[in-house]
Amino acid sequence: MNKFIIALIGASVLAISGCAGTTQTASAPATGTLSSEAQTALTQAQADVASAKKHKALWTNAESALKAAEAAAKTGDSATVIKDSKTASDAAKLGIEQASLPSTDQFK
């Protein structure tokens, strides 16, 4: 009886271990292509953010919006790329505009 139980347990272990190797890995999701409008908006946002960095006037929301737009571009989500690129461009331009305003030190 003990030999039968040991053989049954051994067969169970072999059957279970054989199933463990049959899992399939998920393939990478297919990336869509961006519309030309989205690609243009992303390129403009990258240029605006680079200009704001050069002027030391980069707002953090401009940088985070650009990162979100670039992430959306990798998935091919044109609508999100356009929205986030516009946010990044607007914030970068406002940062540059703010940097050109007079300092508040003169009012002390």
C-alpha positions in Angstrom: 0.0 0.0 0.0 2.8 2.4 0.9 4.5 1.8 -2.5 1.2 2.5 -4.3 0.9 5.9 -2.4 4.5 6.8 -3.2 4.0 5.9 -6.8 0.8 8.0 -7.0 2.5 11.0 -5.4 5.5 10.7 -7.8 3.1 10.5 -10.8 1.3 13.6 -9.5 4.5 15.5 -9.1 5.6 14.7 -12.6 2.2 15.6 -14.1 2.1 18.9 -12.3 5.7 19.8 -13.2 5.1 19.0 -16.8 2.3 21.5 -16.9 4.4 24.3 -15.4 6.5 24.6 -18.6 3.6 25.1 -21.0 2.8 28.7 -20.1 3.2 31.2 -23.0 4.7 34.5 -22.6 2.7 37.5 -23.7 3.9 39.1 -26.9 4.5 42.9 -26.9 1.4 44.8 -27.9 1.4 46.1 -31.4 2.1 49.8 -31.5 -0.1 52.0 -33.7 1.1 54.7 -35.9 0.7 58.3 -35.0 -1.2 60.8 -37.2 0.9 63.5 -38.8 -0.9 66.1 -36.6 0.2 64.2 -33.5 3.8 63.8 -34.7 3.9 67.5 -35.5 2.5 68.4 -32.1 5.0 66.1 -30.3 8.0 67.6 -32.2 6.8 71.1 -31.4 6.4 70.2 -27.7 9.9 68.7 -27.6 11.3 71.9 -29.1 9.4 74.2 -26.8 10.4 72.2 -23.7 14.1 72.3 -24.9 13.8 76.0 -25.3 12.4 76.5 -21.8 15.2 74.3 -20.4 17.7 76.5 -22.2 16.2 79.6 -20.7 16.1 77.9 -17.3 12.3 78.5 -17.3 11.0 75.0 -17.4 7.8 74.3 -15.4 7.5 70.8 -14.0 4.1 70.3 -15.5 5.6 71.0 -19.0 8.2 68.2 -18.5 5.7 65.7 -17.1 3.2 66.5 -19.9 6.0 65.9 -22.5 6.8 62.6 -20.9 3.2 61.6 -21.0 3.0 62.6 -24.7 6.1 60.5 -25.5 4.6 57.5 -23.6 1.4 57.9 -25.5 3.4 58.1 -28.8 4.9 54.7 -28.0 1.4 53.2 -27.9 0.2 55.0 -30.9 -2.5 57.1 -29.1 -2.6 60.2 -31.3 -5.4 61.9 -29.4 -3.5 61.7 -26.1 -0.2 62.8 -27.8 -1.9 65.9 -29.2 -3.5 66.8 -25.8 -0.4 66.3 -23.8 1.9 67.9 -26.3 -0.3 71.0 -26.3 -0.1 71.1 -22.5 3.7 70.8 -22.6 4.1 73.5 -25.3 1.7 75.9 -23.5 3.5 75.4 -20.1 6.9 75.8 -21.7 5.9 79.0 -23.5 4.4 80.4 -20.3 7.6 79.5 -18.3 9.7 81.5 -20.8 7.3 84.4 -20.7 7.4 84.4 -16.9 11.2 84.4 -16.9 11.1 87.6 -19.0 9.0 89.5 -16.5 10.8 91.9 -14.1 12.0 90.4 -10.8 10.1 91.1 -7.6 13.4 92.1 -5.9 12.9 95.6 -7.2 9.8 96.1 -5.1 11.5 95.5 -1.8 
